[in-house]
């Protein structure tokens, strides 16, 4: 735990799992904050506080997290996944990150606003890319800055109809880039670890044989034990949410340390996910480590406490379904297996995982 200054505020960066657990379970002491909340909307689930947050969370949970919702969404997203993989094979060589981002946003468009691929959805992708850059930027309202761009829509106007728009924006921001990053890293690791790929293929071929070419469901995914281990290991190493923000509204003492009132807290989740105290050989992709659960408080890729990600089961389910269609029908090879890693704003190979892709 150490002091710094971020996004215009004095701040404390927290790495210890015990302190992170304390903060996440003490929402009355450390309310959730995001530096640029106005970009996702003050009425969104991301920015709402107290009873308003609880109400929105219940509504969203019913829509995307209940078993019936997961089964419905599972069927809805698979046609786009199947079509995307087929098109990759036709191209022969693709940039995996670019392709999964396109596939992910097309499914989000279908899921949340019933929009099919086309020029309008392409325009929305462009706008959301700008929004995501602004969310991570210093909040400076000057023309030319990422933050200023993110405050505008395509016509340069402020967003309107806030109650509806805030909810949609919050869901898209939470589901777009993290899902695409996890899918990209899954492709990367499976290409790097053929033994893992073989075990994953065997399990999914058995499921495919039972389904007789029908789409799998959320219920099927829950029974795919090894696939779920691959999902957890991918999420651990991908670190789709490497840190979380909280606000210190009161002076708080913890284990002899004083967190001053008014300071911001940045909870560095990535530290624990790559800590050898908690995960043996932490940088090795090893799904079998999930034969037993992680130590409490050490695996928090979706946060924790009352503000944990409400879409965590949806993210896991979508990644498992994508892996199913990927491994039963296709093979890929990294064009640049030793590509260096670019760590900002999220870790990814500098070639964005360029692959040779073909049908089995």
Secondary structure by P-SEA (a helix, b strand, c coil): cbbbbccccbbbbbccaaaaaaaaacccccccccccccccccccccccccaaaaaaaaaaaaacccaaaaaaaaaaaaaaaaaaaaaaaaacccaaaaaaaaaaaaaaaaccccccccaaaaaaaaaaaaaaaaaacccccccccaaaaaacccccccccccaaaaaaaaaaaaccaaaaaaaaaaaaaaaacaaaaaaaaaaaaaaaaaaccccccaaaaaaaaaaaaaaaaaaaaaccccbbbbbcccccccccccccccbbbbbcaaaaaaccccccccccccccccccccccccccccccccccccaaaaaaaaaaaaaaaaaacbbbbbcccbbbbbcccccccccccccccccc
